[in-house]
Amino acid sequence: MEREEFLGLYRHSMAHVLAKAVIELYGKETMYGIGPQIEDGAYYDFVLPEGKSITEADYKTIEDKMKEIIKRREDWTRKEVTKEEAREIFKNNKFKLELIDEMPEDEVMTVYYTGEDYVDLCRGPHVSNSQELMSVCYKVHSCSSAYWRGDAKRDHMQRVYFYAYPDKVQLKEHIKMIEEARERDHKKLGAQLELFHFDETAPGMPYWEPRGWQMYQSLLAYSRNLQRAHGYTEISAPLINNKKLWLISGHWAHYLNNMFIVPGIDGYAPADMNIADLNETLDEDSEQVTAELAKDTPVYNREAVDTMAAKPMNCPNAMMMFKRKTRSYKDLPIRYSEYDVLHRKEKSGQMNGLFRVQEFRQDDDHTFVMESQIKEEIADIISIADEIYKTFGVTYRAEFSTRPDDYMGNLEVWNRAEAALKEILDEKYGEDGYEINEGDGAFYGPKIDLQIKDALGREWQCGTIQLDFQLPHNFGLTYTNPEGNLEMPVVIHRAIYGSLERFIGIIIENFNGNFPFWLCPYQVAVVPITPENNDYAKKVADTLEAAGIRVEADYTDKNMRSKIKKFKPYRDPYILVLGAKEAEENTVSINVRGSNKQIQNVPLDRFVEICKQMNKEHTLELVQEM
């Protein structure tokens, strides 16, 4: 059995053991929903009898009950049942009944018995006897609120999670990684380093503080300079567009629920009026309020012709930019880079620091090519990804997603496009050097996704390269080919960072807040020992700033040690301590980040050149020998 298949088998089986344990501990009235395996274990959703709940203090009790159940060495029995038989088995469990009712009438279902007193509706597979699970190492680690089928209007449930691994070593290593990940949590470090914060008045929309915004700008500058060297041109477009644009692109039909809408005006209130019994929110339990409308108050309606929407994607604007004038094959490829602000509406429970936000920027690009240019252009995009990911010291792997069942466009063009992408991937990574996700491409074209791996071994989907035959068709885009005929271009959608917000969250955790010199908000902190040394300290700061090095300084009459202590939490790479000796010799004394190492008597011009070199080369490691 393959390792992944085995992991799925025993984790899924352990979810049933967890459910049985909770029922035995909290009573037969406990209703259980679903319990799938996940990447590091599994979870199960429950509605407990009234007055009962699961807290952290109960985790060990649940683990012990699971161990007791496994030691019973009970048989697991698979049974095929009709829909009516399934309804009878689960007649007291409304969650299972709902799942059963959604299945076709002639569906043959399977249930699994663990012993004789626990049964679950499940496709399987599972172990044949609980003794097969005796070597499994597991740990109940959290319990959270959940809603049946993720719908806040449905039943409130308790979700119990556990880790599960084949042996103690793997479980211990995973728990250690989780603990380290908590220490690296970008939300915690972001506050400590004064990079960003969130406020309830703008959920999922980060406030970038001066330090964080400087780092953001460094990322943008690096991306812009690299893309300029590869022939990209940058554009900017309106952030709010009339719904006509989104109707053409298809977003109004397929993405409306994730868009921020500015409804058009449908008229004006003819007189003062009250509109009673409005829900404050869409929740059924929300407070009823009365809206008071004064005469001539605008009445809004998103079906009005002047309805607008904040853009969730840059694609339609790039299409409009291409369409503004006649194009020739000699103009192609045309590369439109774009860093405009995007807005995507998310459910409150889905937002997670910088990883899932409602306002963000992407290092977006839309390149318009002839079909014959696809291979060469994508090869160049991959070379950009290589350079960027190498700069951040992360590795990545590629995934190739092919034509889905609901594809749009010409089958022959799809086949040629997939062949071109596969040839690129074969040449770059070898035939076995990437994963193929059959049928997982976008409806408008095949794609390559780039999954980066961070310092903890976690994978993140950042880069994406997508071929698009549909939007050019929707917008009627053409160019004149060498024979003088009109042809439709192919569009390549491309991002390397992906969302800059998400990428910053990833690198905060990857570097644990100790960023490479070129990326640090402030790169050098200047500390004069006494106010008498301020003149030389200002000279040093001015020299560094003139060389493009970001400096912060403390010229107050505070104690030198307190000044150093103030700067250390910000993790500036170097703190310069400057006194009379340094002023006399035109040198600097350096405290190096993350160590007690001090470097004395470094000529100022030597230090400046080293800093400039790290900025120029985007050096990953901090120079510690001068």
Salt bridges, closest charged atoms under 4 A:
GLU4 OE2 - ARG3 NH1 3.25
GLU24 OE1 - LYS65 NZ 3.56
GLU24 OE1 - ARG72 NH2 2.87
ASP40 OD2 - HIS174 NE2 2.81
ASP45 OD1 - ARG159 NE 2.66
ASP64 OD1 - LYS60 NZ 2.88
GLU68 OE1 - LYS65 NZ 3.36
GLU68 OE2 - ARG72 NH2 2.72
GLU74 OE1 - LYS20 NZ 2.76
GLU80 OE2 - ARG78 NH2 3.64
GLU84 OE2 - ARG87 NH1 2.39
GLU88 OE2 - LYS91 NZ 3.10
GLU98 OE2 - ARG149 NH1 2.81
GLU98 OE1 - ARG154 NH2 2.44
ASP101 OD1 - ARG87 NE 2.98
GLU102 OE2 - ARG149 NH1 2.54
GLU105 OE2 - LYS83 NZ 3.42
GLU105 OE2 - ARG87 NH2 3.54
ASP117 OD1 - LYS20 NZ 2.75
ASP120 OD2 - HIS16 NE2 3.64
ASP120 OD1 - LYS96 NZ 2.66
ASP155 OD2 - LYS94 NZ 2.70
GLU180 OE2 - ARG184 NH2 2.97
GLU183 OE1 - LYS188 NZ 3.40
ASP185 OD1 - HIS186 ND1 3.88
ASP185 OD1 - LYS187 NZ 3.36
GLU209 OE2 - HIS197 ND1 3.07
GLU234 OE1 - ARG224 NE 2.75
ASP296 OD2 - LYS295 NZ 3.46
GLU303 OE1 - LYS243 NZ 3.88
GLU303 OE2 - ARG302 NE 3.99
GLU338 OE2 - LYS311 NZ 3.06
ASP340 OD2 - LYS311 NZ 2.95
GLU346 OE1 - ARG356 NH2 3.15
GLU359 OE2 - HIS343 NE2 3.17
GLU371 OE2 - ARG416 NE 2.25
GLU377 OE2 - ARG335 NE 2.70
ASP380 OD1 - HIS230 ND1 2.99
ASP386 OD2 - LYS428 NZ 2.35
GLU399 OE2 - ARG397 NH1 2.77
GLU412 OE2 - ARG416 NH1 2.94
GLU423 OE2 - LYS375 NZ 2.56
ASP426 OD2 - LYS422 NZ 3.13
GLU427 OE2 - LYS375 NZ 3.22
GLU435 OE2 - ARG397 NH1 3.18
ASP449 OD2 - LYS447 NZ 3.42
ASP454 OD2 - ARG458 NE 2.82
GLU459 OE1 - ARG397 NH2 2.80
ASP468 OD2 - HIS493 NE2 2.78
GLU509 OE2 - HIS186 ND1 3.01
GLU509 OE1 - ARG458 NH2 2.94
GLU552 OE1 - ARG211 NH2 2.52
ASP554 OD2 - LYS566 NZ 2.95
ASP572 OD1 - ARG211 NH1 3.80
GLU585 OE1 - LYS581 NZ 3.34
GLU609 OE2 - LYS612 NZ 3.49
GLU625 OE2 - LYS597 NZ 2.59
